[in-house]
Amino acid sequence: MEATVEQTESAPDNETLVRAKGIEKTYDSVVPFTRSVSVLSGADLEIQRGEVVGIVGANGAGKSTLMNILVGVLDHDGGAVKRSGTVGWCPQEPLLYDRLTVSETFRLFGSGYGMSHEEIEDAKRRLAERLDFEQYLDYRIDQLSGGNRQKVNLGVALMHDPDVLMLDEPYTGFDWETYLQFWDLAKELAADGTAVVMISHLIEERSRLDRIYELSFAR
């Protein structure tokens, strides 16, 4: 299977933070004598500062593969990716350690970002209040519900104030109120100059997005 990217709206005249050109990605089959799978073919994409961008498409079209390449956690076989500024990544499956408490999780990720103790504590308090998980700071990750795990997942992606926030279906497990709060937060981040990029399956969200890149299977 191959996929191409279709840009459905024009980009605003702002600073480009991420530019991908001609991205190619093929997965080799783990079964001997079977075909490899071409996932991305000639994918082009630009992300501007202060916009909310959606990456949409059918299951298997390569959305998560493209985002992982944009973040830098997956190599591409062809093309080029250029990133400017810092990146925050919120994968669909939280990359959190079950035996750590929420507070310990923030200290771990903050240290990885090179933040000071004071900066980590400030970010933890601010995001715990904003995302409503203050009461769980001393809970271990494996004691949290799926929705609260995802809140922490989003919190650690935001704690270093990234220039670009990459989100792979970030609201999985959220209740309706938290879902609406998430969109309020996305708007606030964009207004402050952060580029927010998300993978979405929900058609009704298109009106909330400044631009949409749609992955489609090549014919």
C-alpha positions as CSV (number, residue, x, y, z in Angstrom):
1,M,0.0,0.0,0.0
2,E,1.1,3.5,-0.7
3,A,-0.2,6.9,0.6
4,T,0.0,10.4,-0.6
5,V,-0.7,13.6,1.2
6,E,-3.4,16.1,0.1
7,Q,-3.4,19.6,1.5
8,T,-7.0,20.8,1.7
9,E,-6.3,24.4,2.6
10,S,-3.6,26.9,2.0
11,A,-1.0,27.6,4.7
12,P,-0.9,30.9,6.4
13,D,2.1,33.2,5.8
14,N,3.9,32.3,9.1
15,E,7.2,30.8,10.2
16,T,7.6,27.2,9.1
17,L,8.5,25.0,12.0
18,V,8.3,21.6,10.3
19,R,8.8,20.9,6.6
20,A,8.6,17.4,5.1
21,K,9.3,16.8,1.4
22,G,8.9,13.6,-0.6
23,I,8.8,11.3,2.4
24,E,9.0,7.6,1.6
25,K,8.6,4.7,4.0
26,T,8.5,1.0,3.4
27,Y,8.2,-1.8,6.0
28,D,9.9,-5.1,5.2
29,S,7.8,-8.2,5.8
30,V,8.7,-10.4,8.8
31,V,7.5,-13.4,6.8
32,P,10.0,-14.8,4.3
33,F,9.2,-14.6,0.6
34,T,6.4,-12.2,1.1
35,R,6.1,-8.6,-0.2
36,S,7.3,-5.5,1.7
37,V,4.7,-2.8,2.4
38,S,5.0,0.7,1.0
39,V,3.3,3.0,3.6
40,L,4.3,6.5,2.5
41,S,5.1,7.6,-1.0
42,G,6.0,11.3,-1.8
43,A,4.4,12.8,1.3
44,D,4.8,16.6,1.5
45,L,3.8,18.6,4.6
46,E,4.5,22.0,6.2
47,I,3.6,23.1,9.7
48,Q,3.4,26.8,10.5
49,R,3.8,28.5,13.9
50,G,0.5,29.1,15.7
51,E,-1.8,26.8,13.7
52,V,-3.8,23.7,14.5
53,V,-3.2,21.1,11.8
54,G,-5.0,17.7,11.4
55,I,-3.6,14.6,9.8
56,V,-6.5,12.4,8.7
57,G,-7.0,9.3,6.6
58,A,-8.2,5.7,6.6
59,N,-6.8,3.0,8.9
60,G,-3.5,1.8,7.6
61,A,-2.9,4.9,5.5
62,G,0.3,5.8,7.4
63,K,-0.8,8.6,9.8
64,S,1.1,7.4,12.8
65,T,4.1,6.5,10.6
66,L,4.2,10.0,9.2
67,M,4.0,11.6,12.7
68,N,6.7,9.4,14.1
69,I,8.9,10.4,11.2
70,L,8.1,14.1,11.8
71,V,8.9,13.7,15.5
72,G,12.2,11.9,14.7
73,V,11.5,8.6,16.4
74,L,11.3,6.7,13.1
75,D,13.7,6.8,10.2
76,H,12.4,7.5,6.7
77,D,13.6,5.7,3.5
78,G,13.5,8.8,1.3
79,G,12.8,12.5,1.3
80,A,13.8,15.1,3.9
81,V,12.4,16.5,7.2
82,K,13.5,19.8,8.6
83,R,12.4,20.9,12.1
84,S,12.9,24.3,13.8
85,G,12.5,24.7,17.5
86,T,11.5,22.2,20.2
87,V,9.0,19.4,19.8
88,G,6.6,17.8,22.2
89,W,5.2,14.4,21.4
90,C,2.1,12.7,22.8
91,P,1.8,9.2,21.3
92,Q,-1.5,7.3,21.2
93,E,-0.1,4.7,23.6
94,P,1.4,6.6,26.6
95,L,5.2,6.1,27.0
96,L,5.0,6.2,30.8
97,Y,6.6,4.0,33.5
98,D,4.0,2.1,35.5
99,R,6.0,2.0,38.7
100,L,6.6,5.8,38.9
101,T,4.2,8.2,40.5
102,V,2.9,11.1,38.4
103,S,5.3,13.5,40.3
104,E,8.2,11.2,39.6
105,T,7.2,11.0,36.0
106,F,7.4,14.8,35.6
107,R,10.8,14.8,37.3
108,L,12.0,12.2,34.9
109,F,10.8,13.8,31.8
110,G,11.8,17.3,33.0
111,S,15.3,16.1,33.6
112,G,15.4,14.7,30.1
113,Y,14.3,18.1,28.8
114,G,17.1,19.8,30.7
115,M,14.7,21.7,33.0
116,S,15.7,22.9,36.5
117,H,13.9,21.6,39.6
118,E,12.0,24.9,39.9
119,E,10.9,24.7,36.2
120,I,9.7,21.1,36.6
121,E,7.7,21.9,39.7
122,D,6.1,24.9,38.1
123,A,5.2,23.0,35.0
124,K,3.8,20.1,37.1
125,R,1.6,22.4,39.2
126,R,0.4,24.4,36.2
127,L,-0.5,21.4,34.0
128,A,-2.0,19.3,36.8
129,E,-4.4,22.2,37.5
130,R,-5.0,22.9,33.8
131,L,-5.6,19.2,32.9
132,D,-7.3,18.3,36.2
133,F,-5.1,15.6,37.7
134,E,-3.9,17.4,40.8
135,Q,-5.4,14.8,43.1
136,Y,-3.3,12.0,41.4
137,L,0.2,13.5,41.7
138,D,1.2,10.8,44.3
139,Y,-0.5,8.0,42.4
140,R,1.6,5.5,40.5
141,I,0.9,5.5,36.7
142,D,-0.5,1.9,36.9
143,Q,-3.1,3.1,39.3
144,L,-4.6,5.7,36.9
145,S,-7.5,5.3,34.6
146,G,-6.9,5.4,30.9
147,G,-8.2,9.0,30.7
148,N,-5.9,10.2,33.5
149,R,-2.9,8.4,32.0
150,Q,-3.6,10.3,28.8
151,K,-3.7,13.6,30.7
152,V,-0.3,12.9,32.2
153,N,0.9,11.8,28.7
154,L,-0.2,15.2,27.4
155,G,1.2,17.0,30.4
156,V,4.7,15.7,30.0
157,A,4.6,16.5,26.2
158,L,3.8,20.1,27.1
159,M,5.9,20.7,30.2
160,H,8.9,22.1,28.3
161,D,6.7,24.6,26.3
162,P,7.5,23.1,22.9
163,D,7.3,25.1,19.7
164,V,5.5,22.2,18.0
165,L,3.1,19.8,19.8
166,M,2.6,16.4,18.0
167,L,-0.5,14.5,19.1
168,D,-1.6,11.0,18.0
169,E,-5.3,10.9,18.9
170,P,-4.6,12.7,22.2
171,Y,-8.0,12.5,23.7
172,T,-8.4,8.7,23.8
173,G,-10.2,7.9,27.1
174,F,-11.2,11.5,27.8
175,D,-14.7,12.2,29.0
176,W,-16.8,14.9,27.2
177,E,-15.8,17.7,29.6
178,T,-12.1,16.9,29.3
179,Y,-12.4,16.6,25.5
180,L,-13.8,20.2,25.4
181,Q,-11.1,21.4,27.7
182,F,-8.5,19.8,25.4
183,W,-9.8,21.9,22.5
184,D,-9.7,25.1,24.6
185,L,-6.1,24.3,25.5
186,A,-5.2,23.7,21.8
187,K,-6.7,27.1,20.9
188,E,-4.7,28.8,23.7
189,L,-1.5,27.1,22.6
190,A,-2.0,28.1,19.0
191,A,-2.8,31.7,20.1
192,D,0.5,31.8,22.0
193,G,2.4,30.7,18.9
194,T,2.6,26.9,19.4
195,A,1.9,24.7,16.4
196,V,-0.4,21.9,17.3
197,V,-0.5,18.9,15.0
198,M,-2.8,16.0,15.6
199,I,-4.0,12.7,14.1
200,S,-7.7,12.6,14.1
201,H,-10.4,10.1,13.0
202,L,-13.4,12.3,13.8
203,I,-14.9,14.1,10.8
204,E,-16.7,16.6,13.0
205,E,-13.4,18.0,14.2
206,R,-12.5,19.4,10.8
207,S,-14.1,22.7,11.6
208,R,-11.7,23.1,14.6
209,L,-8.6,22.7,12.4
210,D,-6.8,25.5,10.5
211,R,-5.5,23.0,7.9
212,I,-5.9,19.4,7.1
213,Y,-3.5,16.9,5.4
214,E,-5.3,13.8,4.2
215,L,-3.5,10.6,3.6
216,S,-5.0,8.6,0.8
217,F,-4.1,5.3,-0.8
218,A,-2.4,5.8,-4.1
219,R,-4.1,4.2,-7.1
